[in-house]
Amino acid sequence: MSSTTTTTSLTGLPVGSWNLDPAHSRVEFKIAYMGGSFRGTFQPFEAQLEVDENGETSLTGKARTDSVQVNDENLNAHLQSPDFFDAERAPELTFAATGVTREDNRVTIDGELTIRAPRSPSRSRAPWSRSSTPTSASG
């Protein structure tokens, strides 16, 4: 993400607007399955973050469900089927933050994740440094 200002809000988050930098970011997931797990990603994707002087935030993002990638071609197809993402009828997954807070060097993002329907509560945590924006998130 690239900052448009360097002012700090009342909550300690920098004031400004950012678009996600896809070269330095990723949308990924990890699912527990039969005693193990598998990981996947979505690409392309986009996200926008805005922070005002009072610390009010707006964070939204989206990705195409047919862009899911895992290390198994058959599983890629299955994830796009009606059993999971139903990519034909629900072409996008979306995220809208309901709160962004910073404590020391961690950012916590609460929001609603919509995959098909209905919306589901979601919480992500990411490292934070004063010289950069969040570099990764898990949750």
Backbone hydrogen bonds in HBPLUS format (Angstrom, degrees):
<---DONOR---> <-ACCEPTOR-->    atom                        ^
c    i                          cat <-CA-CA->   ^        H-A-AA   ^      H-
h    n   atom  resd res      DA  || num        DHA   H-A  angle D-A-AA Bond
n    s   type  num  typ     dist DA aas  dist angle  dist       angle   num
A0015-VAL N   A0007-THR O   2.57 MM   8  5.21 170.2  1.57 146.9 150.6     1
A0009-SER N   A0013-LEU O   2.73 MM   4  5.42 173.4  1.73 155.7 158.0     2
A0012-GLY N   A0009-SER O   3.07 MM   3  5.29 163.4  2.10 109.9 115.0     3
A0010-LEU N   A0053-GLU O   3.11 MM  43  6.40 145.1  2.24 140.3 147.1     4
A0016-GLY N   A0051-VAL O   3.00 MM  35  5.37 155.6  2.06 137.6 144.0     5
A0051-VAL N   A0016-GLY O   2.89 MM  35  5.37 156.3  1.95 155.6 163.2     6
A0018-TRP N   A0049-LEU O   2.78 MM  31  5.16 156.8  1.83 157.1 162.3     7
A0049-LEU N   A0018-TRP O   2.97 MM  31  5.16 160.8  2.01 142.8 148.2     8
A0020-LEU N   A0047-ALA O   2.88 MM  27  5.19 164.6  1.91 150.2 149.8     9
A0024-HIS N   A0021-ASP O   3.02 MM   3  5.66 152.8  2.10 119.3 126.7    10
A0042-PHE N   A0027-VAL O   3.00 MM  15  5.60 143.9  2.13 152.5 156.2    11
A0029-PHE N   A0040-GLY O   2.91 MM  11  5.38 150.8  1.99 144.8 148.5    12
A0040-GLY N   A0029-PHE O   2.99 MM  11  5.38 152.6  2.07 144.4 148.2    13
A0031-ILE N   A0038-PHE O   2.92 MM   7  5.52 165.9  1.93 162.2 165.3    14
A0038-PHE N   A0031-ILE O   2.97 MM   7  5.52 148.5  2.08 146.6 155.8    15
A0033-TYR N   A0036-GLY O   2.85 MM   3  5.21 165.4  1.87 120.8 125.4    16
A0036-GLY N   A0033-TYR O   2.93 MM   3  5.21 160.0  1.97 118.1 123.9    17
A0041-THR N   A0069-GLN O   2.95 MM  28  5.27 150.6  2.04 141.6 151.0    18
A0069-GLN N   A0041-THR O   2.84 MM  28  5.27 148.9  1.93 152.3 157.0    19
A0046-GLU N   A0062-LYS O   2.98 MM  16  5.64 156.1  2.03 160.9 167.1    20
A0062-LYS N   A0046-GLU O   2.89 MM  16  5.64 152.5  1.96 158.3 163.7    21
A0048-GLN N   A0060-THR O   2.86 MM  12  5.52 153.7  1.93 155.2 163.0    22
A0060-THR N   A0048-GLN O   3.02 MM  12  5.52 154.8  2.09 152.2 160.1    23
A0050-GLU N   A0058-SER O   2.83 MM   8  5.13 146.4  1.94 145.8 155.8    24
A0058-SER N   A0050-GLU O   2.92 MM   8  5.13 145.6  2.04 147.1 152.5    25
A0052-ASP N   A0056-GLU O   3.02 MM   4  5.50 157.3  2.07 150.5 157.8    26
A0055-GLY N   A0052-ASP O   2.92 MM   3  5.36 162.8  1.95 118.7 123.4    27
A0097-ALA N   A0059-LEU O   2.81 MM  38  5.19 173.4  1.82 161.4 163.3    28
A0061-GLY N   A0095-PHE O   2.93 MM  34  5.10 147.4  2.04 147.1 146.9    29
A0095-PHE N   A0061-GLY O   2.91 MM  34  5.10 152.3  1.99 145.1 142.7    30
A0063-ALA N   A0093-LEU O   3.06 MM  30  5.55 151.5  2.15 151.4 157.3    31
A0093-LEU N   A0063-ALA O   2.91 MM  30  5.55 159.4  1.96 160.7 167.3    32
A0067-SER N   A0064-ARG O   3.12 MM   3  5.47 160.8  2.15 111.0 115.7    33
A0065-THR N   A0091-PRO O   2.90 MM  26  5.34 156.2  1.96 120.8 128.8    34
A0068-VAL N   A0065-THR O   3.43 MM   3  5.87 164.2  2.46 115.5 115.3    35
A0076-ASN N   A0072-ASP O   2.92 MM   4  6.26 153.4  2.00 155.4 163.9    36
A0077-ALA N   A0073-GLU O   3.24 MM   4  6.56 159.6  2.28 146.7 150.0    37
A0078-HIS N   A0074-ASN O   2.97 MM   4  6.26 157.0  2.03 145.5 152.6    38
A0079-LEU N   A0075-LEU O   2.80 MM   4  5.96 159.8  1.84 156.6 160.7    39
A0080-GLN N   A0076-ASN O   3.27 MM   4  6.52 138.6  2.45 140.2 150.3    40
A0080-GLN N   A0077-ALA O   3.20 MM   3  5.26 131.0  2.46  96.3 109.0    41
A0081-SER N   A0078-HIS O   3.07 MM   3  5.12 151.7  2.15 102.4 111.3    42
A0085-PHE N   A0079-LEU O   2.96 MM   6  5.95 162.5  1.99 158.5 161.3    43
A0087-ALA N   A0080-GLN O   2.96 MM   7  5.04 145.6  2.08 126.6 137.4    44
A0084-PHE N   A0081-SER O   3.09 MM   3  5.85 156.4  2.15 120.8 125.9    45
A0086-ASP N   A0081-SER O   2.82 MM   5  4.76 147.2  1.92 136.7 128.6    46
A0089-ARG N   A0086-ASP O   3.04 MM   3  5.74 125.2  2.36 118.8 130.3    47
A0090-ALA N   A0086-ASP O   2.76 MM   4  5.67 148.7  1.85 159.4 166.6    48
A0094-THR N   A0114-THR O   3.02 MM  20  5.19 153.1  2.10 138.9 146.6    49
A0114-THR N   A0094-THR O   2.82 MM  20  5.19 168.4  1.84 152.1 156.0    50
A0096-ALA N   A0112-GLU O   3.06 MM  16  5.41 150.0  2.15 141.5 150.9    51
A0112-GLU N   A0096-ALA O   2.90 MM  16  5.41 157.4  1.95 143.8 148.5    52
A0098-THR N   A0110-ASP O   2.71 MM  12  5.55 159.5  1.75 125.4 132.7    53
A0099-GLY N   A0110-ASP O   3.20 MM  11  5.12 142.8  2.34 142.8 132.9    54
A0110-ASP N   A0099-GLY O   2.87 MM  11  5.12 160.3  1.91 152.1 158.0    55
A0101-THR N   A0108-THR O   2.97 MM   7  5.33 165.1  1.99 154.9 159.7    56
A0108-THR N   A0101-THR O   2.84 MM   7  5.33 160.4  1.88 152.8 159.6    57
A0103-GLU N   A0106-ARG O   2.91 MM   3  5.45 164.3  1.94 161.3 166.6    58
A0106-ARG N   A0103-GLU O   3.01 MM   3  5.45 155.9  2.07 128.4 136.2    59
A0128-TRP N   A0105-ASN O   2.72 MM  23  4.66 141.7  1.86 132.8 128.5    60
A0107-VAL N   A0126-ALA O   2.82 MM  19  5.20 159.4  1.86 154.9 161.3    61
A0126-ALA N   A0107-VAL O   2.87 MM  19  5.20 149.6  1.97 147.1 155.8    62
A0109-ILE N   A0124-SER O   2.79 MM  15  5.10 166.3  1.81 153.3 157.0    63
A0124-SER N   A0109-ILE O   2.88 MM  15  5.10 154.6  1.94 140.8 149.3    64
A0111-GLY N   A0122-SER O   2.94 MM  11  5.25 145.7  2.06 152.1 152.9    65
A0122-SER N   A0111-GLY O   2.86 MM  11  5.25 140.7  2.01 150.2 147.6    66
A0113-LEU N   A0120-SER O   2.81 MM   7  5.18 165.7  1.83 157.3 156.8    67
A0120-SER N   A0113-LEU O   2.83 MM   7  5.18 153.9  1.90 136.5 145.3    68
A0125-ARG N   A0138-SER O   2.73 MM  13  5.44 154.5  1.79 153.6 160.6    69
A0138-SER N   A0125-ARG O   2.87 MM  13  5.44 148.7  1.97 145.2 154.5    70
A0132-SER N   A0129-SER O   3.06 MM   3  5.46 167.3  2.08 116.1 120.1    71
